[in-house]
Amino acid sequence: MAFKNYPDKCNMSVKENVFHAKKLIVQNIYNSARLEGCNVTFPQTETILSGVNVPGVSIDDIECILNLRNAWRYMLKTIEAPLTLDYICKIHSEVARNEALEWGVLRNGKVGISGTAYIPPVPDEKEIIIRLNEILSLNSVTSRSIYYFLWATRSQLFWDGNKRTSTLIANKILISTGKGIFTVKEKDLLEFNAKLLAFYDRGNYSKINDFLYENCIICY
């Protein structure tokens, strides 16, 4: 796997980065929910997170929002914890609770991905750890974040909730070193989804990594 080195765009203290992440947590949860196809508006997301019932929103979409809230809270609370496969599984257990076939454990069967003929192999724990360590050894934090998100999303490590989990881990990589926030904004979703499908098909990072660097790494 050939990686392009991206210079870090942001330079904050961890405390400052966590502050901005908490301040924008509703927006980040909304962006992640839309990325996964949840049919909610920003005001509905805000209302759900405030604990008020929202008529017309499905139970599944409400659960998606609340699970994302819990995953973000856990990630920010444990921002200094080492990034290991066990930690990634813990984040998934928060993201996909009561949604996926199993949560908090690696997928042990085959899955397909809508819109592409690509079939990701069943995850092998030893191979995942090798790839994770390879990504975490990259020179810039921003490169680690981008390539982790792309590799983990295409690998489909879990039965469901892969983009959400990958987004949370990409954020942990950035925030734990004060290098910004990773988010796919709603205005970029159409182009992002088209590039992601092409990436699923060919596994060519060069067709999407520049897009993520330019549009999805946010500084404050």
N, C-alpha and C positions, 0 to 999 in steps of 0.2 A: 504494500500500500504506500503510494507516494504522497507526501503531505506538503502543502504549500505553507510557508511561514508567514503569518499575519502579524504585523506589529500591534501591540495593545493600543486600543483607542482611548482608554480611560485610565485614570490614575487617582484613586481615592483611598482613604483609609477604609479598613473593613467596617468600622463603626459607621462611617458616612454612607458606605454602599448599602449596609443593612437598613439604615434610616430611609434611604430612597426606596428600597425594595418594599419596606413596610408601608410607606406613604402611597405607593402605587400598586399595592397588592390587589385591589379590586380590578384595576385595569389589566394587570398581568393574569389574574384568574379568568377574566372575561376573554382575553386573547387566547388563552390556552383552551378554554371551553369551545370557542368558535373554531379553533384549529382542529378540534376533534369532532366538529359537526353538531355541537349542541345548539338547539334552536332557541336561543335566549338573546335578549337585548341587553345593553349595558345597564339601563335602569332596573331591569328585572334582576340582573346579577347582583346589583347593589342592594336591592330589596331582600333577595334571598339571603345574602350575607348578613343582613341586619336582623334576621330571624323572623321576618314577616312572610306570611303565606302569599304566594303570587298565583292568582287564578290563571288557568290556561297554559301553565308550564308543566310539562310532564314530570312524573316522579323521577324518572331516569335522569332528566336534565338537572333537576334540583340536587339529586345525589351526586352528579358529576361536579357541580359547583361546590358543594359542601366538602366533598373529598379533596378537591383541589385546595380549598382553604386549609384543611387539616394538613395536607402535604406541604404547603408553603410554610405553615407555622412550624412544623417539625423541622423542615430544612433550615429555616432561619435560626431556630433554637439550637441546632446542632451544626452551625456553619463551620465550626473549627474541627469537627470530627473528620477522621481520615476517610477518603473516598475509596471504598472497597466494594466488591460485588455484594457483600452482605448489606452495606448501606444502600446501594441501589435497589436491592430487593425490598428493603424497609420503606423506601420512598414509594415503590410500586404498591406496597400493601396499603398505603394511605390513599394513593391515587385511584386504585381500582377495586377498593373494598366493595363487596356485594355487586360488582359489575362484571368482572372477568370470570372465566371458568375457575381459575385459581388466582390468588393474589399473594405477592410476596415470595413467589418461587418461580424459577425459570420454566418456560414452556417446555413440555415433554412430548409434543405431538406436532403434526403439520398444520400450517395455516396458509391461507391465500390472502392476497391484498387486492382490494377492489381497484379496477382500472388498469391492472398490470398482470402479465403472465408470470412474473417473477415469483418463485416459491422459495422463501427463505429456509435454509436448513434448520433442523432442530438444534437448538443451542447446545454447545459442548462447554462445560464449565471451565475446563483447563484452557481451551482456546479463547474463551471470553476474557479470562484473566490476563492472558498474554496480550491480547489486543488492547485491553484497558490500560495495561502498564505501558504499552507502546504509545498510546495517545497521551497519557499523562506525563510522558517524558519529553513531549514536544517543547520547543524553546519558549514560545509565547503562550500565555494563559488563554488568550483569545483563540488561538489555533486549537488548543485542547478543547475548548468549549464547542467550537464549530464542528470539529471532526468527531467529538463524542456524540453530539446530537445526530449527525448524519449516519455514523456507523451503527449506533444503537437503534435508531429508528428503522433502518434498512434490515438490521439483523432480527427485528421483531423478537426481542428476548423474552417477552411475555405474551400471554394469550390475547391481551387487550390493554389499552392505555399506554401504548409504547411512545407515541409522540408527547403525551403529557408527562410521562416519567422522564423521557429524554430532555424535555424542556426544563424540568426541575433540576436535573443533574447538571445540565449546561449552565444554569444559573448558580448552582452551588460552586462550580469551578470558577466562575467569574467573581461572584460576590465574596467568596472566602479570601480573595486576594485584592479586592477593591478595583476590579477591572470592568465594572458595569453590569448591565442586565441584558439577558437574552429574551427576546419576545418577537413573535410574528404578528405584526399589526394587521388589523382587519383589512385595511386598504391594500395590503400586499398579499392577501390570501390567494387570490386567483392565480397570480404569477408564481407564488410559492408552491401551490399544489401542482401546477403544470411541471415545474422544475423537479419537484419531488417524485412525481410519477416517472419522469424520464430517468431520474437517478435510480429509482427502484429497478427499472428495466436494465440499465447498463452498468450501474455501480460506478459511474464516472463522476468523481467529486468535482472536477473542474467546471461542470455545467451549473453547479448550484452554490459552491462554497463562496465565490465572490459576492453573490446575491445576499447570502446570510451576513457576510462581513459588512457590506454596505448598508443593509436595511434592518438588520435584526440585533445588532450590538448597540445598546443605548447607553449614553453617558449623560450625567447631570452636573 
